[in-house]
Amino acid sequence: MNGKLFIVSAPSGAGKTSLVESVLDRLKPKCSIDRLVTYTTRDARPGEVNGIDFCFVTETEFEIRLQEGFFIEWSRDYGCYYGSPKTVEVDLLHGNSRILVIDRTGAKQLCEHVLDAVTIWIYTESICVLRDRLLNRGTNSLEQIESRLELARAELEQEFENKFYKYHILNDDFSKTVQNLEEIFVKELKIF
């Protein structure tokens, strides 16, 4: 049986990576699932580990892989490249489920290749909440934060005007959101 691909997207600062990591801790003992490590040219944030959180590469390395057809989807956001390796297709064929934490553009590209992907959109109560979270994270300049918020506004508007994602989860309480997200995985993976 093939594995399932879960695509989790959200505006920057909505908590998608932390939520996915918490759900993975709860699911791994029950099934073969892991997060697909994607590639980026952005700098690592404090605590991020190369090969675990992302594969951090130079622009030149990314562009070479791009020319070689290494990525199933890619985008350029905030002045940096982001991409998902085609190895996900092999993982799925071998019955391993994968979670991809990517943006809306990447999700749409990926769904052209993996037609039965389970798509999940996470959002917060307001742009103000995102701004506060990004400020508290302390890894971006004010200019970068404004750029991320501008993209967040556009993504939120696009998603609520033209729904693309199968599931929508409001992240207003971390524990409750983890539980809601886990319920989606359990349902889709048929873990009882």
HUSUL-V808138 format. One line per field, one symbol per residue. ss: DSSP state (h for helix, s for strand, l for the rest). psi: psi as a letter, one per 40 degrees, with the letter a starting at -180 (. if undefined). burial: b if it has 16 or more other C-alpha atoms within 10 Angstrom, else e. A space follows every 10 residues. Layout:
ss=???
psi=???
burial=???
This chain:
ss=llllssssss lllllhhhhh hhhhhhhlll llssslllss llllllllls lllsssllhh hhhhhhhlll ssssssslls ssssslhhhh hhhlllssss sllhhhhhhh hllllllsss ssslllhhhh hhhhhhhlll lhhhhhhhhh hhhhhhhhhh hlllllssss lllhhhhhhh hhhhhhhhhl ll
psi=hiiihhhhii iheeeddddd dddddddded igiihhhiii eiiiiheihh eddihhiidd dddddddefd hdiiihifei ihihieeddd dddeehiihh hiiddddddd eddgdfihhh hhiididddd dddddddfei iddddddddd ddddddddde dghdidihhh gehddddddd ddddddddef h.
burial=eebbbbbbbb bbbbbbbebb ebbbeebeee eebbbbbbbb bbeeeeeeee eebbbbbeee ebeeebeeeb bbbbbeeeee bbbbbeebbe bbeeebbbbb bbbbebbbeb beebeebbbb bbbbeebeeb beebeeeeee eeeebeebbe bbeebbeeee eeebbeebee beeeeebbeb bbeebeeeee ee
